[in-house]
Amino acid sequence: MSRAAALFSLPVRALDRSRRSRVRCGCLPFGAIRGLVLGLVRSADLLLAVRASSRALPLTSFSLGIGLVVTVVFAAGALLVSALGLWAAVVFLGRLRLPMIHRSGSVTLVLPLTGPAPGLDSLLQALEGQSLVPRRLIVSVESVQDPAYRRAADLAHTRRFPIEVVVADQATQCAQKCSNLIAALRRVDAQDEAVVLLDADILPPRWWLSALVTPLLDGSADVVNGYRWPVIAAPTVAAHLAAGIDRAIALLPRLGSLRLTWGGSLGLSPRSLRALEPHRILAATLSDDCAVGEYAAARGLRVLTRRALLVPTPIRGGLASVWGFGRRQYQIIRIYRPALWGLALGALSTRLLAWGLLLAHLEQAAARLALGALIAIAVAGFVVQSLVARRLGMADGPGTGLGQGLLAVLKPVVDLFHWSLVVAALAAGTVRWGHVTYGVSGPYSVTVRSRVPWA
């Protein structure tokens, strides 16, 4: 038995006896993740062993057939996954249009905020430049000790529109962000024709607010949202990896059956606010996005995801920060949309195994051809992403574009990093978000375990 196989056998037996491994929420021990990682190592070890033995011993037609079938199956699966992703991106580009109709109305912005908020001043400048000036901005913070409180208060008197700062108090049974949202949404009144929830790390273009609320104001939708478009401010490895992964996700179709919304730019009509009862649906959840998507579908609200609302979002932090953010996103998907998480795990695992099999058989022309096809699809995806960004006025500079193009050629590296995020999300019972650690035993069973003081 090889060393990798010997190591792999231990966590598998432990996992079979582990009571925690059967928790519905997926709170698997770290040994389970280690077992999965070593499982791939074991598979690669076996493949290399078979390859080595094939050079020393004559192969039977049976063994040749098995090896061929395995390679063909995973290569075909990887090509299918990659081709579908490229097709979705091409369709997205073909249907992408900048908004032509702009309505005016009374719109209140709601911004849950915590910590130092380094991008707040830039965000407020972007909001001041909107073609539709908001009626007001409600900033909701955890406490007066929150650094965001003083920061928002200091900037409140320097803007074209009123800024109200609301103290939500500390959450105990939901995400702090959800608690902040509940407190802010209590300030909504009859003068508000639309309410927009936004994240503090976005840098919206000047037509963003109008595009977000126009379908609400003209009555064609009840809920409108978009998605972030990662912008590389500093050309680090972490920023390039994050952009390479998230830009591809941004161009995937938002099927209604997935019941997904994005709280970074989420427009709500007065009708949808009454139907959703945010004070109730957000009071026991970790994810405002998934809760709104779930209940909007249950109440028959019309949800619109606008392609043009890919909102520039600068990438901040190093590799550990980017990895932690990505893992948390997949933990949330694991908790609230487990089928979608499983689909991501299956697609990435298939492609990773295909990379390994094909790289192990580079002497074969068919393997080189399949590798070339996978890399060509990745490069084509990068080209489509660049065209989407250019159409929306967010084109990368030459250096950034070169880095993203290089990552497209090194797609196995991106897939491995991405796969590690999905696998790490198996352990979804503990979620660290900012300075708060949450215990999660179910989609609507959340407790605050600890808080780290602000620096």
N, C-alpha and C positions, 0 to 999 in steps of 0.2 A: 504493500500500500504506500502511495506517495505521501510526502509530508502534508501537502494541501488536503488530500483526501482524509488523512488521519485527523487533522484539525477540524475538518468539516463534520466528521461523524459525531464529535462531542456535542456541539451546540444543537444539532438536530435531535439527539436523544433527550437532551435537557429540555428542549422546546416541547417535545411530545408530552413530557410530564409536567410542564409548567401550567399552573392554574391561570396565571396572568395572560398567557397566550390566547386564552379563550374569551377574554373580555370583549364585549361587543364593540366597544369603541376603538379597538385595535391597539390597546396599550401594551404592546409587546415589549419584552425586555431587550436590552441592547444585544444580548446573545442571539436573538432572532435576526437582527440586522447583520450581525457578524456572520451568522450562518448563511444568509443569502449571498453576502459578498464572497465568502469562501466557497459557496456553491458554484458561482461562476468561475472561480479560480480552479475548482476541481474539474469543471467541465472542460476548461481550456487545457488543464493538465492531462486529462484523458485524451483529448484530441491530439495533443502533441505526442503523447505516448503511442497512440495508434499510428501517427504519421512516422515516428521514428522506427517502430516495428515493421512498418510497411517497406522500409528501405532494406531491412535485414532479412525479412522472410518473404517468400512469394505470397502474393495476395490471392485469395480465392475470389471467384466471381461474386459470392455472397457478400464478403466484406467490402468489396468495391462498390457493390450496389447500395449497401447500408450507408457508407460514407457519402456517396453521391446523393442519396435521397435526403440525408440530413442537411448537407450543404445547400442543395437546391431549395429545400423548404424554407430555411432561414433566409437565404439570399432573396428568394421570391417575396417572403414576408416583408423584409426590409425595403425592397424596391417598391412594394405596394404602399407601405406606410409613407415613405418619402414622396412617392408620386402623388398620393392623395393630399399631402401637405402642400406640395407645389401647386397642384390644381386649385386648392382652396385659395392660395395666395393670388394666383392669376385671376380667379373669379373676383376676389376682393378688389384687385386693381382695376379690372374691367368695369366694375360697378361703382367705383369711387367717384363721387362728385362733390364739389364744394357746395355748401348751402347757398341757395339763391333767394329764398324767402326769409325775411326777418321781421318778426313782430315785436312790438313794444309793449311793456307791461310792468307791473309792480312786482319785483322779484327780491326775495330775501335769501341771502347766502348763509349757510350754516357750516362753521369750521370747527371740528373737534381738534384740540391742540394740546400738546404736552411737551415738556422738556425745553431745551434751548431754542428750538425752532429756527435753525440757521437760514432757511429759505423764506422766512415770513415776509421780510421787506421786499424781496423780489416778487413774491406772490401778490402783495398788495399793490405794487406798481403795475403788474399785469392786470389786476382787477380794475384799477383806475383807468386803464387804457381801453376798456371794453366799449364796443360800439353801443351796447345796452348797459347803461349805468345802473347798478343795483340799488334798490331802495335802502338797504342796510346790510351789514355783515355782523352776524352773531358768532362770537368766538367763545367756545365753551372749554373750560379747563377743570382740572381735578380739584385744585385748592389754591388758596392765595400763596401757598409756599411753592407751587409749581412755577418754575422759571418762565413758563409760557404766559403766566398771568401778568407779570411785570412787563414782559416784552410786548404783549398785545396792548396793555394799558398805555405804554409809552408811545406806541405808534397810532393810537386811536384818534388823536387830535390833529393828525397831519394829512388826512385823506379827504377826498371829495365827497365821500359818502359816510354816513354814521357807522361807527363800530361800537357794538355793545359787548361787554365781557361778562360772561355768566360763569358762576362757580357751581359745579355739579356735585361735589363731594365724592368721596372714595367709593368705588364700586365694590360689591362683595359677591354678587351672584351673576355677574355678566362682565363682559370686557369693559375696561375703562372708557374706551371710545364710545361704546353703546350708551353708557351712563351719561357721558358728555352730550351725546346726541339727544337723549331724552330731555335733559335739562334745557337745551337750546330750543328744541321744537315746541316746548311749552310757551315760548314767546311768540309763536306764529299767531297772527290775527287775521281779521276779515279783510284787511287791506292787501294781503299777500295773494297775488294771482298765481304765483308759482314759488316753490321753495327748492333751492339747490344745495345739496350736500357736496362738499369738496374736501380733498386732502390737502395738507399743507405743503407737500413736496412737488406740486404741479406748477407749470409755467404756461398757462393757457394763452393761445393767440387771441387777438382782439375780437374775433367773431365767435368765440367759444360760448359765451353766455347766451347770446341770441340764438345760436344753433341748438343749444340745449333746451331752451324753454319755448321756442317757437311752436313745436308740435303740441306742447301743453296749452299754450295760449290760444291756438286755433282749434283746439278740441280733437286733434287727430290721434293723440296718445295720452295715457295717464301717467306713465313712467318712461323717462328717457335717460339713457346712459351711454357711455362710450368705453374707452379703455386707455391705459397709459401707453405712451410710446417712449421707451427708454432713450435718453439722450446722454451721450458720452461727453462729459465735461472735461475729465482728465483721462488720457488714454492708458489706463491701467489694465492689467490682465483681468481683474475682477469686473471692471466696467464692460469690457469687451465680451466676457462670458455671459454676463447678465443680459446685455443687449442681444447677443446672438440667440439666446433662448427665448427671451420675452417678446422680441419683435416677431418671431415666427408664431408664437401663441396669439399675438394681437391680430394676426391675419386669418385665424381659424374662424369658421362659422359659429355664430352664437345661436344655436338652435333653441327654440322655445321650450322644448322638452327638458333641457338642462336646467332651466329655472335659475339662470345666472344673471346677476347685475354687478356693477362695479361702483362702489361707494366713493371713488375718487372724483367722479363727476356724475351725479345722480340727480335728475330733475323730477320733482313730484308735483302733481296738481293738487288743489285743495280736496278734490274728490278722492284721490288716491290716499292722501293723508288721513282722511276720515275713515276710509275702508281699512287701511293697514293698521291703525291704532299703534303707532310706534312705541308709545309708553308701555304697551303690553308685549309686543313681539320682540322688542330689544332688551327687555328686562331680565332675560335668562339665557342669553346667547353670547357666543364668542364672536360671531361674524354678522355684522350688519348687512353685508352684501348678500349672503346666502339667506338670511331671514327675510329680507325684503323680496328677493326673487321668489322664495318659496310661497310667501303669503300673497304676493301679487298674482301669482298663477292660481292659487286657491280661490281668490276672490274675483277672478275673471277680469283683472285689470289689463289694459293694453300696454304692453311693454315694447318699447322701440330702442334698438341699439343702432345708433347712427355711425356709419363707417367713417365719416369725416371727423368724428370726435375721438381721434387718437391724440391724446393730450401729452405734450412734451413733459417728461418727468426726468430730471437729472438724476444720475446714478451716484450715490454717495457711499463712502465706506470702502474698506478693503475686502479681501477675499472672504474672511470669516464673516463679516457683516452681510455680504451678498449671499453667502451660503445660508446663513441663519434666516434671512428674509425669505429666500426661496423655499427652505424647508418649512417655515411657518405657513406659507401659502399652500403647500401641498398637505400639511397637517389639517388645515381648514377644509380642503377638498376631501381629504380622507374621512373627516368627521361628518361633513354635510352632504357630500356627493361621492360616496364610496365607489360607485360604478365608474365614474369619470376618473377617479384616482386609479382604479384597476386598469382602465383602458390606457392611461399614460404609462403605467408600469409595464403592461404587456407590449406596447409599441416600442418603448425604449429598450426593453430587454431583448426583444426580437432583433432590433437593429444592432445592439451591442454584440450579440452572439454571431450575427452575420458578419460584422466587421472582423471578429476573431477568427471565424472559420475561413473567410476569404483571405485574410492576411497570412494564415497558416498554410495556404495553398497557392502562394504567389507564382509558383513555377508553372501553374496551369493557366492556359490562355483564357479559359472561361471565367476563372476567378478574377483575373486582371480586368476582364471586360466588365464583370459585375461591379468590382470596386470603382472602376472608372465611371460607370453609370451612376452609382450612389454619390460620388463626389461631384459629378456634373449636375445632378439634381440639387445638391446643396448649394453649388455656385449659382445656379439659376434662381434658387430661392433668395439668395443674397441680392441678386440683380433686381428681382421683383420688389423686395423690401426697399431698396434704394429708390426705385421709381415711385413707390407709395410715399416715401418721405419727401421726395422732390416735389411731388404734386401738392403736398400739404405745406410746402415751404419749410421743411425741416431737414434738408439735405445735409449729410455729413461732410466734413472737410476732407481733403485728399488723404491725410494721414489716418483719420478714423475709418474712412472707406477702405483703405488698404488693409487695416487691421481686421475689419470685418470680413473682407474677402479672403484673407489668410485663414481665419477661423473656419470659413466655409470649406476650404481645402482640408483643414484639420478637423473635420466633422466628428471623427471618433472621440477626440478629446472633449468636445462640447457635449456629446451624447453621454460620456462617462460622468462628467460633472452634473449634468441634468439628471441622470439616473440616480446618482447618489442623493439628490434632494428628495426624489420620489420614494426611494427605499427608506431613507431616514424618517419619513413621515409615517412609517408603520407605527412608531412609538408616538401616538397622538394623545396619550393621557396627560402629558405635561406640555404646556405650550408657553414659551417665553416670548413676551411681546413688550418691547420697550423695557421699562423698569418694573414690570409686573409679571409674575409667574402664575399661571392658571392651572387648576386641575380640571380635567374634562372627562366625565364619565358617560356623556351622551350629548347629542346635538343641543339639547336645552337643559343641560345639567352642568353648570359651570360654577366653580368656586375660586376665589382669589386666595392663593396659598401664601404668597409673600410679595413684598415690595422692596425695591432697592432705592435708597435715598438718591435724590438728584445730586450730581456732582457740583 
